[in-house]
Amino acid sequence: MQQDADLLQLVIAGDKTAFERLYRRHIGKVYAVTLRLLANRARAEDAVQEIFIRVWQQLPSFRGDSQFSTWLHQIAVRTAVDVWRQDKVTRLVDDSNVDIPTDVNGAEPHQLDKLIFRLPAQARTVFVLYAIEGYQHQEIAALLHIAEGSSKAQYHRARQLLQEWLDAEH
């Protein structure tokens, strides 16, 4: 199996088949992060397309200072957050009756993911960025264009709701 670095050299040289191999290798993780942030299969699929378009366009600027997967993940998170911010309807809709999306292969999500999808949009996004993706509240605040205190409050709200739902199931 070719390494990402080898595939990147081929892609930069214009090999579209190599890009397809990179795409197939990383689509699962990219889709997972966008699905968790957007909690909507169609929007996540659209975001994944946008992410890989951006990767194709920005690939010549990839310097290799980090792993390709790290660079791709940053693009994925930023693109998904851009979609989230642009979609004002998501933040205004009652998220309590959200349709639980499946993963890229059509598999049912794990129990925790099902609960995360039920969270209100902003609380879910902050929770995913902080607890799963490892961002700090200051970074989340900058990404979402909210106050750092709002990020902390939304994270606290998400944890409380998740705990209540977990307690109710047991």
Secondary structure, DSSP 8 states (H G I E B T S, - for coil): ---HHHHHHHHHTT-HHHHHHHHHHHHHHHHHHHHHHH--HHHHHHHHHHHHHHHHHHGGG--SSS-HHHHHHHHHHHHHHHHHHH-HHHHHS-GGG------TTS----HHHHHHHHS-HHHHHHHIIIIIT---HHHHHHHHTS-HHHHHHHHHHHHHHHHHHHHHH-
